Amino acid sequence: MHDANSRIIVSNQNGVHDRLNSLVHKHLARPFEKPFHDATLETFYRIREWVRADGRPLIFDSCCGVGESTANLARRHPEAVVIGMDKSAHRLGKHEEYRQEADNYLLARVDLNDFWRLAVADNWRLSHHYLLYPNPWPKSAHLQRRWHGAAVFPYLLMLGGKLEMRSNWLLYLQEFAQGLAIAGIDARVNTLGFDGDDLTPFERKYRLSGQPLHQLRADLKEFSLPWQQSLQLPANPTKS
């Protein structure tokens, strides 16, 4: 678990992608209308009941992997509830090694392309949103697989809150910051010093491998788009 074998990101892209501006403008202009997967829809409605019953401020830990970060964030934010989300059942299944006794977090296997859209349609607003290891998809041809190049990007912004991202690929965060700027949002990107308090296993690997860790922070506040009010929450498939 503590081996130092983190690979350096290798990319055929030397700067911010030349298609980024047109892609972000395109996605900001209209809703993402891909059909929802029933599995994520069912999970959303289950978590919705938990969130409503608790009533504390809400934090997302997106792309949480094994959920070590989710447990750590729950400890750091006892005033809130934290939802750790990942698409991999294999990674989430390893959480027992990192579990902490806390009543303010849970983990869920979901498709974030669906879950973020459902949360926005239900008017959720976050206090904080953490993306501590987003897959950078470093090949130039994969721009649209990065969150800032994806059709779901506007929904991430509409969730609001204080956004924090971390990556060992500085260009990823610089590119994300430019995507935010297109939407009228300021961001700060800097390099973090390691203090030994690793939020994720990846941060631990970076530190032990001697790799720098970069951070992006932005306040998404009450970001909204003209078409947001037209969004509708699909029915709960378990009650149809």
PyRosetta script that sets phi, psi and omega in degrees:
from pyrosetta import init, pose_from_sequence

init()
pose = pose_from_sequence("MHDANSRIIVSNQNGVHDRLNSLVHKHLARPFEKPFHDATLETFYRIREWVRADGRPLIFDSCCGVGESTANLARRHPEAVVIGMDKSAHRLGKHEEYRQEADNYLLARVDLNDFWRLAVADNWRLSHHYLLYPNPWPKSAHLQRRWHGAAVFPYLLMLGGKLEMRSNWLLYLQEFAQGLAIAGIDARVNTLGFDGDDLTPFERKYRLSGQPLHQLRADLKEFSLPWQQSLQLPANPTKS")
pose.set_psi(1, -27.7)
pose.set_omega(1, -175.2)
pose.set_phi(2, -108.3)
pose.set_psi(2, 24.6)
pose.set_omega(2, -179.7)
pose.set_phi(3, -76.1)
pose.set_psi(3, 153.1)
pose.set_omega(3, -176.8)
pose.set_phi(4, -104.7)
pose.set_psi(4, 77.5)
pose.set_omega(4, -176.0)
pose.set_phi(5, -129.5)
pose.set_psi(5, 29.7)
pose.set_omega(5, -179.2)
pose.set_phi(6, -74.2)
pose.set_psi(6, 126.1)
pose.set_omega(6, -177.8)
pose.set_phi(7, -82.8)
pose.set_psi(7, 145.6)
pose.set_omega(7, 175.8)
pose.set_phi(8, -74.4)
pose.set_psi(8, 139.6)
pose.set_omega(8, 179.3)
pose.set_phi(9, -67.1)
pose.set_psi(9, 130.5)
pose.set_omega(9, 176.8)
pose.set_phi(10, -117.4)
pose.set_psi(10, 129.0)
pose.set_omega(10, -177.1)
pose.set_phi(11, -140.0)
pose.set_psi(11, 151.5)
pose.set_omega(11, 173.1)
pose.set_phi(12, -91.3)
pose.set_psi(12, 13.9)
pose.set_omega(12, -179.7)
pose.set_phi(13, -114.5)
pose.set_psi(13, 124.6)
pose.set_omega(13, -174.3)
pose.set_phi(14, -97.4)
pose.set_psi(14, -18.8)
pose.set_omega(14, -179.1)
pose.set_phi(15, -147.4)
pose.set_psi(15, -174.8)
pose.set_omega(15, 178.4)
pose.set_phi(16, -56.4)
pose.set_psi(16, 135.1)
pose.set_omega(16, -175.0)
pose.set_phi(17, -59.8)
pose.set_psi(17, 135.8)
pose.set_omega(17, -176.3)
pose.set_phi(18, -73.1)
pose.set_psi(18, -10.7)
pose.set_omega(18, 176.8)
pose.set_phi(19, -96.2)
pose.set_psi(19, -1.9)
pose.set_omega(19, -172.9)
pose.set_phi(20, -60.8)
pose.set_psi(20, -49.0)
pose.set_omega(20, -175.5)
pose.set_phi(21, -58.1)
pose.set_psi(21, -48.7)
pose.set_omega(21, -177.8)
pose.set_phi(22, -65.6)
pose.set_psi(22, -35.8)
pose.set_omega(22, -178.8)
pose.set_phi(23, -68.0)
pose.set_psi(23, -45.0)
pose.set_omega(23, -179.9)
pose.set_phi(24, -64.7)
pose.set_psi(24, -43.7)
pose.set_omega(24, 178.1)
pose.set_phi(25, -59.2)
pose.set_psi(25, -40.9)
pose.set_omega(25, 179.1)
pose.set_phi(26, -61.2)
pose.set_psi(26, -44.9)
pose.set_omega(26, -176.9)
pose.set_phi(27, -73.7)
pose.set_psi(27, -29.9)
pose.set_omega(27, 177.2)
pose.set_phi(28, -71.0)
pose.set_psi(28, -20.9)
pose.set_omega(28, -172.0)
pose.set_phi(29, -80.9)
pose.set_psi(29, -19.6)
pose.set_omega(29, -173.9)
pose.set_phi(30, -154.2)
pose.set_psi(30, 156.4)
pose.set_omega(30, 178.8)
pose.set_phi(31, -65.7)
pose.set_psi(31, 157.1)
pose.set_omega(31, 174.4)
pose.set_phi(32, -92.2)
pose.set_psi(32, 113.7)
pose.set_omega(32, -168.9)
pose.set_phi(33, -108.8)
pose.set_psi(33, 22.3)
pose.set_omega(33, 175.9)
pose.set_phi(34, -63.0)
pose.set_psi(34, 137.1)
pose.set_omega(34, 178.6)
pose.set_phi(35, -59.2)
pose.set_psi(35, 148.7)
pose.set_omega(35, -179.8)
pose.set_phi(36, -84.2)
pose.set_psi(36, 146.9)
pose.set_omega(36, 173.5)
pose.set_phi(37, -80.8)
pose.set_psi(37, 136.0)
pose.set_omega(37, -178.4)
pose.set_phi(38, -59.1)
pose.set_psi(38, -36.8)
pose.set_omega(38, -176.5)
pose.set_phi(39, -61.5)
pose.set_psi(39, -46.8)
pose.set_omega(39, 179.0)
pose.set_phi(40, -69.5)
pose.set_psi(40, -36.2)
pose.set_omega(40, 179.0)
pose.set_phi(41, -62.4)
pose.set_psi(41, -43.8)
pose.set_omega(41, 177.9)
pose.set_phi(42, -64.0)
pose.set_psi(42, -42.1)
pose.set_omega(42, 178.6)
pose.set_phi(43, -64.1)
pose.set_psi(43, -39.8)
pose.set_omega(43, 178.8)
pose.set_phi(44, -59.0)
pose.set_psi(44, -47.5)
pose.set_omega(44, -177.9)
pose.set_phi(45, -65.6)
pose.set_psi(45, -34.0)
pose.set_omega(45, 176.4)
pose.set_phi(46, -65.6)
pose.set_psi(46, -46.6)
pose.set_omega(46, -179.5)
pose.set_phi(47, -68.4)
pose.set_psi(47, -33.3)
pose.set_omega(47, 178.4)
pose.set_phi(48, -56.3)
pose.set_psi(48, -41.1)
pose.set_omega(48, 178.8)
pose.set_phi(49, -64.2)
pose.set_psi(49, -41.4)
pose.set_omega(49, 179.3)
pose.set_phi(50, -64.0)
pose.set_psi(50, -46.0)
pose.set_omega(50, -179.8)
pose.set_phi(51, -61.6)
pose.set_psi(51, -45.2)
pose.set_omega(51, -179.6)
pose.set_phi(52, -65.5)
pose.set_psi(52, -38.9)
pose.set_omega(52, -178.8)
pose.set_phi(53, -69.6)
pose.set_psi(53, -32.7)
pose.set_omega(53, -177.1)
pose.set_phi(54, -77.4)
pose.set_psi(54, -53.1)
pose.set_omega(54, 175.4)
pose.set_phi(55, 85.4)
pose.set_psi(55, -5.3)
pose.set_omega(55, 178.7)
pose.set_phi(56, -78.4)
pose.set_psi(56, 163.9)
pose.set_omega(56, 174.8)
pose.set_phi(57, -54.5)
pose.set_psi(57, 154.9)
pose.set_omega(57, -170.4)
pose.set_phi(58, -115.0)
pose.set_psi(58, 134.0)
pose.set_omega(58, 178.9)
pose.set_phi(59, -124.8)
pose.set_psi(59, 135.2)
pose.set_omega(59, 172.5)
pose.set_phi(60, -102.8)
pose.set_psi(60, 135.4)
pose.set_omega(60, 168.5)
pose.set_phi(61, -115.2)
pose.set_psi(61, 87.3)
pose.set_omega(61, -174.2)
pose.set_phi(62, -84.8)
pose.set_psi(62, 144.7)
pose.set_omega(62, -174.5)
pose.set_phi(63, 60.1)
pose.set_psi(63, 50.0)
pose.set_omega(63, -170.1)
pose.set_phi(64, -79.4)
pose.set_psi(64, -10.9)
pose.set_omega(64, 179.5)
pose.set_phi(65, 62.5)
pose.set_psi(65, -122.7)
pose.set_omega(65, -178.1)
pose.set_phi(66, -79.5)
pose.set_psi(66, -4.6)
pose.set_omega(66, 175.6)
pose.set_phi(67, 83.7)
pose.set_psi(67, 9.9)
pose.set_omega(67, 174.9)
pose.set_phi(68, -60.3)
pose.set_psi(68, -41.8)
pose.set_omega(68, 179.6)
pose.set_phi(69, -63.1)
pose.set_psi(69, -39.1)
pose.set_omega(69, -179.0)
pose.set_phi(70, -61.4)
pose.set_psi(70, -46.1)
pose.set_omega(70, 178.0)
pose.set_phi(71, -63.8)
pose.set_psi(71, -41.5)
pose.set_omega(71, 178.6)
pose.set_phi(72, -64.8)
pose.set_psi(72, -41.1)
pose.set_omega(72, 179.8)
pose.set_phi(73, -68.0)
pose.set_psi(73, -35.3)
pose.set_omega(73, 177.0)
pose.set_phi(74, -63.4)
pose.set_psi(74, -37.4)
pose.set_omega(74, 177.3)
pose.set_phi(75, -68.8)
pose.set_psi(75, -37.2)
pose.set_omega(75, -179.7)
pose.set_phi(76, -74.1)
pose.set_psi(76, -25.7)
pose.set_omega(76, -176.2)
pose.set_phi(77, -122.8)
pose.set_psi(77, 68.6)
pose.set_omega(77, 179.5)
pose.set_phi(78, -66.6)
pose.set_psi(78, -14.2)
pose.set_omega(78, 179.9)
pose.set_phi(79, -82.2)
pose.set_psi(79, -3.4)
pose.set_omega(79, -173.1)
pose.set_phi(80, -132.4)
pose.set_psi(80, 171.7)
pose.set_omega(80, 169.2)
pose.set_phi(81, -109.9)
pose.set_psi(81, 142.7)
pose.set_omega(81, -174.2)
pose.set_phi(82, -120.1)
pose.set_psi(82, 128.7)
pose.set_omega(82, 175.7)
pose.set_phi(83, -109.7)
pose.set_psi(83, 115.7)
pose.set_omega(83, 175.1)
pose.set_phi(84, -93.9)
pose.set_psi(84, 128.6)
pose.set_omega(84, -174.4)
pose.set_phi(85, -130.8)
pose.set_psi(85, 138.3)
pose.set_omega(85, 177.1)
pose.set_phi(86, -152.7)
pose.set_psi(86, 156.7)
pose.set_omega(86, -180.0)
pose.set_phi(87, -88.1)
pose.set_psi(87, -10.4)
pose.set_omega(87, -172.9)
pose.set_phi(88, -99.7)
pose.set_psi(88, 115.0)
pose.set_omega(88, 174.7)
pose.set_phi(89, -65.6)
pose.set_psi(89, -33.1)
pose.set_omega(89, 179.8)
pose.set_phi(90, -61.9)
pose.set_psi(90, -46.8)
pose.set_omega(90, -179.7)
pose.set_phi(91, -67.2)
pose.set_psi(91, -46.1)
pose.set_omega(91, -179.4)
pose.set_phi(92, -62.1)
pose.set_psi(92, -30.7)
pose.set_omega(92, -179.9)
pose.set_phi(93, -67.5)
pose.set_psi(93, -13.1)
pose.set_omega(93, 178.9)
pose.set_phi(94, -91.5)
pose.set_psi(94, 7.5)
pose.set_omega(94, -171.1)
pose.set_phi(95, -68.1)
pose.set_psi(95, -25.6)
pose.set_omega(95, -175.4)
pose.set_phi(96, -54.1)
pose.set_psi(96, -30.8)
pose.set_omega(96, 179.9)
pose.set_phi(97, -66.9)
pose.set_psi(97, -21.6)
pose.set_omega(97, -174.8)
pose.set_phi(98, -115.5)
pose.set_psi(98, -0.1)
pose.set_omega(98, -173.3)
pose.set_phi(99, -61.7)
pose.set_psi(99, 141.7)
pose.set_omega(99, 174.5)
pose.set_phi(100, -123.2)
pose.set_psi(100, 151.5)
pose.set_omega(100, 178.0)
pose.set_phi(101, -75.5)
pose.set_psi(101, 104.1)
pose.set_omega(101, -179.6)
pose.set_phi(102, -157.0)
pose.set_psi(102, 144.5)
pose.set_omega(102, 179.9)
pose.set_phi(103, -99.8)
pose.set_psi(103, 7.9)
pose.set_omega(103, -172.6)
pose.set_phi(104, -115.7)
pose.set_psi(104, 25.5)
pose.set_omega(104, 172.5)
pose.set_phi(105, -149.1)
pose.set_psi(105, 154.7)
pose.set_omega(105, 171.6)
pose.set_phi(106, -147.4)
pose.set_psi(106, 161.1)
pose.set_omega(106, 178.1)
pose.set_phi(107, -114.1)
pose.set_psi(107, 147.3)
pose.set_omega(107, -179.1)
pose.set_phi(108, -144.5)
pose.set_psi(108, 138.0)
pose.set_omega(108, 172.4)
pose.set_phi(109, -89.5)
pose.set_psi(109, 112.6)
pose.set_omega(109, -177.5)
pose.set_phi(110, -144.4)
pose.set_psi(110, 164.4)
pose.set_omega(110, 167.5)
pose.set_phi(111, -92.9)
pose.set_psi(111, 111.9)
pose.set_omega(111, -176.7)
pose.set_phi(112, -63.5)
pose.set_psi(112, -26.1)
pose.set_omega(112, 174.9)
pose.set_phi(113, -59.8)
pose.set_psi(113, -29.0)
pose.set_omega(113, 176.9)
pose.set_phi(114, -90.6)
pose.set_psi(114, -48.9)
pose.set_omega(114, -171.3)
pose.set_phi(115, -62.8)
pose.set_psi(115, -43.5)
pose.set_omega(115, 178.1)
pose.set_phi(116, -60.2)
pose.set_psi(116, -42.3)
pose.set_omega(116, -179.4)
pose.set_phi(117, -65.3)
pose.set_psi(117, -39.8)
pose.set_omega(117, 178.9)
pose.set_phi(118, -65.0)
pose.set_psi(118, -42.0)
pose.set_omega(118, 179.9)
pose.set_phi(119, -63.4)
pose.set_psi(119, -41.1)
pose.set_omega(119, 178.3)
pose.set_phi(120, -66.0)
pose.set_psi(120, -43.8)
pose.set_omega(120, -179.9)
pose.set_phi(121, -61.7)
pose.set_psi(121, -27.1)
pose.set_omega(121, 179.0)
pose.set_phi(122, -95.2)
pose.set_psi(122, 10.2)
pose.set_omega(122, 174.8)
pose.set_phi(123, 65.3)
pose.set_psi(123, 33.2)
pose.set_omega(123, 174.0)
pose.set_phi(124, -72.1)
pose.set_psi(124, 144.4)
pose.set_omega(124, 173.1)
pose.set_phi(125, -131.1)
pose.set_psi(125, 128.7)
pose.set_omega(125, -177.4)
pose.set_phi(126, -90.2)
pose.set_psi(126, 154.2)
pose.set_omega(126, 168.5)
pose.set_phi(127, -87.9)
pose.set_psi(127, -36.5)
pose.set_omega(127, 177.7)
pose.set_phi(128, -144.6)
pose.set_psi(128, 151.6)
pose.set_omega(128, 175.1)
pose.set_phi(129, -136.9)
pose.set_psi(129, 121.2)
pose.set_omega(129, -179.6)
pose.set_phi(130, -110.7)
pose.set_psi(130, 131.0)
pose.set_omega(130, 171.4)
pose.set_phi(131, -126.1)
pose.set_psi(131, 85.9)
pose.set_omega(131, -168.2)
pose.set_phi(132, -90.1)
pose.set_psi(132, -16.7)
pose.set_omega(132, 170.2)
pose.set_phi(133, -149.7)
pose.set_psi(133, 70.2)
pose.set_omega(133, 174.5)
pose.set_phi(134, -71.4)
pose.set_psi(134, 136.8)
pose.set_omega(134, 176.8)
pose.set_phi(135, -61.4)
pose.set_psi(135, 119.9)
pose.set_omega(135, -174.2)
pose.set_phi(136, -76.2)
pose.set_psi(136, -14.6)
pose.set_omega(136, -177.9)
pose.set_phi(137, 41.1)
pose.set_psi(137, 70.5)
pose.set_omega(137, -168.6)
pose.set_phi(138, -72.0)
pose.set_psi(138, -15.2)
pose.set_omega(138, 178.1)
pose.set_phi(139, -69.4)
pose.set_psi(139, 137.0)
pose.set_omega(139, -178.7)
pose.set_phi(140, -55.2)
pose.set_psi(140, -35.6)
pose.set_omega(140, -178.1)
pose.set_phi(141, -68.6)
pose.set_psi(141, -11.3)
pose.set_omega(141, -174.8)
pose.set_phi(142, -102.7)
pose.set_psi(142, 21.2)
pose.set_omega(142, -179.0)
pose.set_phi(143, -50.7)
pose.set_psi(143, -43.0)
pose.set_omega(143, -174.9)
pose.set_phi(144, -73.8)
pose.set_psi(144, -5.5)
pose.set_omega(144, 174.3)
pose.set_phi(145, -90.7)
pose.set_psi(145, -13.0)
pose.set_omega(145, 175.0)
pose.set_phi(146, -79.6)
pose.set_psi(146, 148.8)
pose.set_omega(146, -174.4)
pose.set_phi(147, -58.2)
pose.set_psi(147, -38.7)
pose.set_omega(147, -178.6)
pose.set_phi(148, -75.5)
pose.set_psi(148, -13.2)
pose.set_omega(148, 176.9)
pose.set_phi(149, -103.4)
pose.set_psi(149, -0.2)
pose.set_omega(149, -175.5)
pose.set_phi(150, -92.1)
pose.set_psi(150, 157.3)
pose.set_omega(150, -179.1)
pose.set_phi(151, -65.7)
pose.set_psi(151, -20.0)
pose.set_omega(151, -179.0)
pose.set_phi(152, -84.3)
pose.set_psi(152, -5.0)
pose.set_omega(152, -177.1)
pose.set_phi(153, -51.0)
pose.set_psi(153, -46.2)
pose.set_omega(153, -179.6)
pose.set_phi(154, -59.4)
pose.set_psi(154, -29.7)
pose.set_omega(154, -179.1)
pose.set_phi(155, -71.6)
pose.set_psi(155, -37.3)
pose.set_omega(155, 173.1)
pose.set_phi(156, -55.7)
pose.set_psi(156, -43.0)
pose.set_omega(156, -179.9)
pose.set_phi(157, -68.3)
pose.set_psi(157, -40.1)
pose.set_omega(157, -177.0)
pose.set_phi(158, -71.3)
pose.set_psi(158, -15.8)
pose.set_omega(158, 174.6)
pose.set_phi(159, -69.8)
pose.set_psi(159, -21.3)
pose.set_omega(159, 175.1)
pose.set_phi(160, 71.3)
pose.set_psi(160, -164.8)
pose.set_omega(160, 178.4)
pose.set_phi(161, 85.6)
pose.set_psi(161, -179.5)
pose.set_omega(161, 178.0)
pose.set_phi(162, -89.4)
pose.set_psi(162, 117.3)
pose.set_omega(162, -176.3)
pose.set_phi(163, -93.6)
pose.set_psi(163, 133.8)
pose.set_omega(163, 171.7)
pose.set_phi(164, -132.2)
pose.set_psi(164, 128.6)
pose.set_omega(164, 177.3)
pose.set_phi(165, -124.7)
pose.set_psi(165, 151.2)
pose.set_omega(165, 176.0)
pose.set_phi(166, -137.8)
pose.set_psi(166, 146.6)
pose.set_omega(166, -179.3)
pose.set_phi(167, -162.7)
pose.set_psi(167, 155.0)
pose.set_omega(167, 171.8)
pose.set_phi(168, -92.8)
pose.set_psi(168, 5.0)
pose.set_omega(168, 176.7)
pose.set_phi(169, -114.4)
pose.set_psi(169, 100.8)
pose.set_omega(169, -174.5)
pose.set_phi(170, -58.2)
pose.set_psi(170, -39.2)
pose.set_omega(170, -177.2)
pose.set_phi(171, -60.5)
pose.set_psi(171, -34.4)
pose.set_omega(171, 178.5)
pose.set_phi(172, -57.5)
pose.set_psi(172, -47.2)
pose.set_omega(172, -178.0)
pose.set_phi(173, -72.0)
pose.set_psi(173, -36.0)
pose.set_omega(173, 176.1)
pose.set_phi(174, -63.1)
pose.set_psi(174, -40.0)
pose.set_omega(174, 179.4)
pose.set_phi(175, -68.3)
pose.set_psi(175, -41.0)
pose.set_omega(175, 177.2)
pose.set_phi(176, -62.1)
pose.set_psi(176, -41.5)
pose.set_omega(176, 179.1)
pose.set_phi(177, -61.4)
pose.set_psi(177, -36.9)
pose.set_omega(177, 177.1)
pose.set_phi(178, -68.1)
pose.set_psi(178, -37.3)
pose.set_omega(178, 175.0)
pose.set_phi(179, -60.7)
pose.set_psi(179, -41.4)
pose.set_omega(179, 176.4)
pose.set_phi(180, -63.4)
pose.set_psi(180, -41.4)
pose.set_omega(180, -179.7)
pose.set_phi(181, -61.3)
pose.set_psi(181, -37.8)
pose.set_omega(181, 177.8)
pose.set_phi(182, -60.6)
pose.set_psi(182, -33.8)
pose.set_omega(182, 178.8)
pose.set_phi(183, -85.6)
pose.set_psi(183, 2.1)
pose.set_omega(183, 177.7)
pose.set_phi(184, 85.0)
pose.set_psi(184, 23.6)
pose.set_omega(184, -177.1)
pose.set_phi(185, -115.9)
pose.set_psi(185, 130.1)
pose.set_omega(185, 177.9)
pose.set_phi(186, -82.4)
pose.set_psi(186, 145.2)
pose.set_omega(186, 178.0)
pose.set_phi(187, -139.3)
pose.set_psi(187, 153.7)
pose.set_omega(187, 176.1)
pose.set_phi(188, -119.2)
pose.set_psi(188, 130.3)
pose.set_omega(188, 177.7)
pose.set_phi(189, -118.5)
pose.set_psi(189, 130.1)
pose.set_omega(189, 179.8)
pose.set_phi(190, -149.1)
pose.set_psi(190, 168.9)
pose.set_omega(190, 177.4)
pose.set_phi(191, -97.5)
pose.set_psi(191, 132.0)
pose.set_omega(191, -177.8)
pose.set_phi(192, -91.9)
pose.set_psi(192, 142.1)
pose.set_omega(192, 169.9)
pose.set_phi(193, -85.6)
pose.set_psi(193, 143.9)
pose.set_omega(193, 179.7)
pose.set_phi(194, -83.0)
pose.set_psi(194, 126.2)
pose.set_omega(194, 178.4)
pose.set_phi(195, -110.9)
pose.set_psi(195, 8.1)
pose.set_omega(195, 179.1)
pose.set_phi(196, 86.6)
pose.set_psi(196, -9.9)
pose.set_omega(196, 178.9)
pose.set_phi(197, -94.7)
pose.set_psi(197, 76.4)
pose.set_omega(197, -174.6)
pose.set_phi(198, -76.0)
pose.set_psi(198, 128.6)
pose.set_omega(198, 177.8)
pose.set_phi(199, -78.2)
pose.set_psi(199, -31.0)
pose.set_omega(199, -175.1)
pose.set_phi(200, -134.4)
pose.set_psi(200, 159.6)
pose.set_omega(200, 173.6)
pose.set_phi(201, -59.3)
pose.set_psi(201, -32.3)
pose.set_omega(201, 179.1)
pose.set_phi(202, -64.5)
pose.set_psi(202, -41.5)
pose.set_omega(202, 178.2)
pose.set_phi(203, -60.9)
pose.set_psi(203, -39.1)
pose.set_omega(203, 178.6)
pose.set_phi(204, -62.3)
pose.set_psi(204, -42.3)
pose.set_omega(204, 179.3)
pose.set_phi(205, -66.2)
pose.set_psi(205, -39.9)
pose.set_omega(205, 177.7)
pose.set_phi(206, -59.7)
pose.set_psi(206, -46.6)
pose.set_omega(206, -177.0)
pose.set_phi(207, -61.7)
pose.set_psi(207, -46.6)
pose.set_omega(207, -178.3)
pose.set_phi(208, -71.5)
pose.set_psi(208, -22.6)
pose.set_omega(208, 177.4)
pose.set_phi(209, -89.0)
pose.set_psi(209, -4.6)
pose.set_omega(209, -179.7)
pose.set_phi(210, 76.0)
pose.set_psi(210, 22.0)
pose.set_omega(210, 179.7)
pose.set_phi(211, -93.5)
pose.set_psi(211, 144.4)
pose.set_omega(211, 175.8)
pose.set_phi(212, -73.5)
pose.set_psi(212, 152.0)
pose.set_omega(212, 176.1)
pose.set_phi(213, -116.2)
pose.set_psi(213, 129.1)
pose.set_omega(213, -177.0)
pose.set_phi(214, -110.4)
pose.set_psi(214, 151.7)
pose.set_omega(214, -175.2)
pose.set_phi(215, -131.6)
pose.set_psi(215, 140.9)
pose.set_omega(215, 170.8)
pose.set_phi(216, -119.3)
pose.set_psi(216, 135.8)
pose.set_omega(216, 174.9)
pose.set_phi(217, -131.2)
pose.set_psi(217, 139.8)
pose.set_omega(217, 178.3)
pose.set_phi(218, -154.2)
pose.set_psi(218, 148.2)
pose.set_omega(218, 175.4)
pose.set_phi(219, -102.9)
pose.set_psi(219, 110.0)
pose.set_omega(219, -177.2)
pose.set_phi(220, -81.1)
pose.set_psi(220, -12.6)
pose.set_omega(220, 174.0)
pose.set_phi(221, 48.4)
pose.set_psi(221, -130.4)
pose.set_omega(221, -178.1)
pose.set_phi(222, -108.8)
pose.set_psi(222, 50.0)
pose.set_omega(222, -178.3)
pose.set_phi(223, -59.9)
pose.set_psi(223, 136.7)
pose.set_omega(223, 176.8)
pose.set_phi(224, -147.8)
pose.set_psi(224, 164.7)
pose.set_omega(224, 178.3)
pose.set_phi(225, -129.4)
pose.set_psi(225, 153.9)
pose.set_omega(225, -175.8)
pose.set_phi(226, -56.0)
pose.set_psi(226, -34.3)
pose.set_omega(226, -175.9)
pose.set_phi(227, -86.8)
pose.set_psi(227, -0.1)
pose.set_omega(227, -176.6)
pose.set_phi(228, -60.3)
pose.set_psi(228, -38.3)
pose.set_omega(228, -176.5)
pose.set_phi(229, -67.5)
pose.set_psi(229, -15.4)
pose.set_omega(229, -179.3)
pose.set_phi(230, -87.2)
pose.set_psi(230, -5.9)
pose.set_omega(230, -177.6)
pose.set_phi(231, -71.4)
pose.set_psi(231, 139.4)
pose.set_omega(231, -179.6)
pose.set_phi(232, -126.4)
pose.set_psi(232, 140.7)
pose.set_omega(232, 179.7)
pose.set_phi(233, -82.1)
pose.set_psi(233, 124.9)
pose.set_omega(233, 178.5)
pose.set_phi(234, -64.8)
pose.set_psi(234, 158.8)
pose.set_omega(234, 179.1)
pose.set_phi(235, -68.3)
pose.set_psi(235, 152.5)
pose.set_omega(235, 176.4)
pose.set_phi(236, -68.2)
pose.set_psi(236, 116.4)
pose.set_omega(236, -176.5)
pose.set_phi(237, -64.5)
pose.set_psi(237, -19.8)
pose.set_omega(237, -179.4)
pose.set_phi(238, -79.3)
pose.set_psi(238, -10.0)
pose.set_omega(238, -178.1)
pose.set_phi(239, -116.2)
pose.set_psi(239, 13.6)
pose.set_omega(239, -179.9)
pose.set_phi(240, -91.2)
pose.dump_pdb("model.pdb")
